[in-house]
Amino acid sequence: MNALELIKQQHEEVAGLFKKYEKLAEHADAERQELFEQIADRLGAHAKIEEDYFYPALKKEDTEDDLREAVEEHLSVKRLIADLLEMDASDEEFDAKMKVLQEQVEHHVEEEEGDLFKAARKLLSKDQLDDLGIQLEEEYDTLMEGEPRNDVPAETEHAAPI
């Protein structure tokens, strides 16, 4: 699977988890906590592979502004995840923070799948996208063997370098 297909698949997986979260009963705290952890793990691993591999592959003078914005959006998402990690699903602010997290992720996905995917198609050949996809998938799978959400709080001081 090429890099763009993989990233899109990961976006769709997280969107599906957010939809499940929205449908939970008000006092289903254990289920809400579990879904948050699944979302946070996926977002933590996803941001890491984009920052380490995908974004550097796209770094050119005319993509730099979009990439800076993307890592700032990642930072905002990481800060919300870090806040949520310190809360219980029963906290009254938990759902509100989850909703803001969902909205920020949706905004980021929309821009990434538009601007950055277009840039990737221009800058990288089919073979390069395929090779990058393999690298992204291997790294993501390795990260998901642990609990990547627990690495997120250490990544909230400033945006990742591009």
Secondary structure as GFF3:
##gff-version 3
##sequence-region A 1 162
A	DSSP	alpha_helix	3	22	.	.	.	ID=ss1
A	DSSP	alpha_helix	29	49	.	.	.	ID=ss2
A	DSSP	pi_helix	50	54	.	.	.	ID=ss3
A	DSSP	alpha_helix	55	58	.	.	.	ID=ss4
A	DSSP	alpha_helix	64	85	.	.	.	ID=ss5
A	DSSP	alpha_helix	94	111	.	.	.	ID=ss6
A	DSSP	pi_helix	112	116	.	.	.	ID=ss7
A	DSSP	alpha_helix	117	123	.	.	.	ID=ss8
A	DSSP	alpha_helix	126	144	.	.	.	ID=ss9
A	DSSP	three_ten_helix	148	155	.	.	.	ID=ss10
###
